[in-house]
Amino acid sequence: MVQHIVGRIVGTIVKVIVFLIIAIAVFGNVVHYLWNWLMPALFHLPLITFWQALGLMALGWILFGGLRGGGRGWGRGGAWRRGMHGRWEQMSPEEREKFRDAMRARCGMRSEEATPKA
């Protein structure tokens, strides 16, 4: 019984590792070929190697948060946003207007500038 469970876990880990290697190779080649096809013609940049394409892809993931996953933190549906929405819903119309005025003042806008004129 225990050997069966361990075998399934090891099999799953091996499958995930193989999938990741294939995915990295495919995306690396896509970046490599797209760069070498477009960038020299459009911007007169040099050709890159596969390994440079992988580095470029990793840099993009680091800079633009591709490894964070969706729906957590400050992004869509984040805890901060849900908390702020809950607070907003509990405010009276007067409190909401006071909050808007405070935010306009904080952002350097006076109330007269922020209100659209008809």
C-alpha positions as CSV (number, residue, x, y, z in Angstrom):
1,M,0.0,0.0,0.0
2,V,2.7,2.5,1.0
3,Q,4.8,1.5,-2.0
4,H,1.9,2.2,-4.3
5,I,1.4,5.7,-2.8
6,V,5.1,6.4,-3.0
7,G,5.2,5.1,-6.6
8,R,2.3,7.4,-7.6
9,I,4.0,10.4,-6.0
10,V,7.3,9.7,-7.7
11,G,5.5,9.2,-11.0
12,T,3.7,12.5,-10.7
13,I,6.9,14.3,-9.8
14,V,8.7,12.9,-12.8
15,K,5.7,13.8,-15.1
16,V,5.8,17.4,-13.8
17,I,9.5,17.7,-14.3
18,V,9.3,16.4,-17.9
19,F,6.4,18.7,-18.6
20,L,8.3,21.7,-17.2
21,I,11.4,20.9,-19.3
22,I,9.3,20.6,-22.5
23,A,7.4,23.8,-21.7
24,I,10.6,25.8,-21.1
25,A,12.1,24.4,-24.3
26,V,9.0,25.3,-26.3
27,F,8.6,28.8,-24.9
28,G,12.3,29.4,-25.2
29,N,12.3,28.4,-28.8
30,V,9.2,30.6,-29.5
31,V,11.0,33.6,-27.9
32,H,14.2,32.8,-29.8
33,Y,12.5,32.5,-33.2
34,L,10.3,35.6,-32.7
35,W,13.2,37.7,-31.6
36,N,15.4,36.6,-34.4
37,W,12.6,37.1,-36.9
38,L,11.3,40.5,-35.8
39,M,13.9,42.5,-33.8
40,P,16.7,42.6,-36.3
41,A,14.3,43.7,-39.1
42,L,12.4,46.2,-37.0
43,F,15.0,47.7,-34.6
44,H,18.3,46.5,-36.1
45,L,19.1,44.5,-33.0
46,P,21.4,41.5,-33.1
47,L,20.4,37.9,-33.3
48,I,20.2,35.9,-30.0
49,T,20.9,32.3,-29.0
50,F,18.5,29.9,-27.4
51,W,20.1,30.5,-24.0
52,Q,19.8,34.2,-24.4
53,A,16.1,33.8,-25.2
54,L,15.7,31.7,-22.0
55,G,17.4,34.5,-20.1
56,L,15.2,37.1,-21.7
57,M,12.1,35.0,-20.9
58,A,13.2,34.6,-17.2
59,L,13.9,38.4,-17.0
60,G,10.4,39.0,-18.3
61,W,8.9,36.7,-15.7
62,I,10.8,38.4,-12.9
63,L,10.0,42.0,-14.0
64,F,6.3,41.4,-14.9
65,G,5.4,38.8,-12.2
66,G,4.7,35.8,-14.4
67,L,5.6,33.4,-11.6
68,R,3.3,34.9,-9.0
69,G,0.1,33.4,-10.2
70,G,-3.2,35.1,-10.5
71,G,-5.7,36.4,-8.0
72,R,-3.4,37.0,-5.0
73,G,-1.9,40.0,-3.3
74,W,-2.4,43.4,-4.9
75,G,-3.7,42.0,-8.2
76,R,-7.2,41.0,-9.3
77,G,-9.3,39.8,-6.4
78,G,-6.6,40.5,-3.8
79,A,-7.2,40.8,-0.1
80,W,-6.6,44.5,-0.1
81,R,-9.2,45.1,-2.8
82,R,-11.8,42.9,-1.1
83,G,-11.2,44.7,2.2
84,M,-11.5,48.1,0.6
85,H,-14.6,47.1,-1.2
86,G,-16.2,46.0,2.1
87,R,-15.3,49.3,3.8
88,W,-16.7,51.2,0.8
89,E,-20.0,49.3,1.0
90,Q,-20.3,50.1,4.7
91,M,-19.8,53.8,4.2
92,S,-22.7,56.3,4.1
93,P,-23.0,58.6,1.1
94,E,-21.6,61.4,3.2
95,E,-18.6,59.3,4.2
96,R,-18.0,58.3,0.6
97,E,-18.0,61.9,-0.5
98,K,-15.6,62.9,2.3
99,F,-13.3,60.0,1.3
100,R,-13.4,61.1,-2.4
101,D,-12.6,64.7,-1.4
102,A,-9.7,63.5,0.8
103,M,-8.3,61.4,-2.1
104,R,-8.7,64.3,-4.5
105,A,-6.8,66.6,-2.2
106,R,-4.1,63.9,-1.7
107,C,-3.7,63.5,-5.4
108,G,-3.4,67.2,-6.0
109,M,-6.9,67.8,-7.4
110,R,-9.4,70.3,-6.0
111,S,-13.0,69.3,-5.8
112,E,-14.0,71.8,-8.5
113,E,-11.4,70.3,-11.0
114,A,-12.4,66.7,-10.4
115,T,-16.1,67.2,-10.9
116,P,-17.1,67.0,-14.6
117,K,-18.9,70.1,-15.9
118,A,-22.1,69.6,-17.9
